[in-house]
Amino acid sequence: MTELDGGFPIDPNTPTLYMGFSGVLHCGEGMVDACGSVTLDSGRQPFEYAHYLSEALAPYPDLRLVLTTNWAWWFGDADTIALLPSALRRRVVGTTREYPPRFGELQNGSGRTWSIIRHAGAHRLGNWLAIGDDFRGVPLDLMSRFFVVPKDTGPETPYMQQLFHAWLASIVTEGRA
């Protein structure tokens, strides 16, 4: 077991889900105003889809979360984690903030993907997967570990919920999460 920057333990054998906020927990990109308040460019509510994710993860009590959101850069790890509903917050073992995108990855849009891959490798995670609304440059041998949700609806539609449940069950059951 290793310790992340936030002091959270992470076990390489525990199923781990990398999760962004945009498209997963709400529709839209977050913006921070001068007072530190967050609004979404979509005009929708932050974390409006959190209950969908909480329900989907309920059958997997051992599954842990690593946040891939830019919010960790704005607020720091602890304050970003504190923004989450308790059902999700208690699963979080850290963020990918200590594995920032490289310059070329920023240019081609693959930064989030490679931050996740580097984090998983550094912590020797063998049982991980990622959910988000934008993964570019995913290597072919890792594609089954990345679940993309639509930017405009996230997990809100019954079809996306069904797909996510099936994907999560197959990956966790096979021990490839």
HELIX and SHEET records of a PDB file:
HELIX    1   1 ALA A   50  LEU A   57  1                                   8    
HELIX    2   2 TRP A   71  PHE A   75  1                                   5    
HELIX    3   3 ASP A   77  ALA A   82  1                                   6    
HELIX    4   4 SER A   86  ARG A   89  1                                   4    
HELIX    5   5 PHE A  103  ASN A  108  1                                   6    
HELIX    6   6 GLY A  111  ALA A  122  1                                  12    
HELIX    7   7 LEU A  140  ARG A  145  5                                   6    
HELIX    8   8 PRO A  158  THR A  173  1                                  16    
SHEET    1   A 2 THR A   2  GLU A   3  0                                        
SHEET    2   A 2 PRO A   9  ILE A  10 -1                                        
SHEET    1   B 5 VAL A  92  THR A  95  0                                        
SHEET    2   B 5 ARG A  64  LEU A  67  1                                        
SHEET    3   B 5 THR A  16  MET A  19  1                                        
SHEET    4   B 5 TRP A 128  GLY A 132  1                                        
SHEET    5   B 5 PHE A 146  VAL A 148  1                                        
SHEET    1   C 2 GLY A  30  VAL A  32  0                                        
SHEET    2   C 2 VAL A  38  LEU A  40 -1                                        
END                                                                             
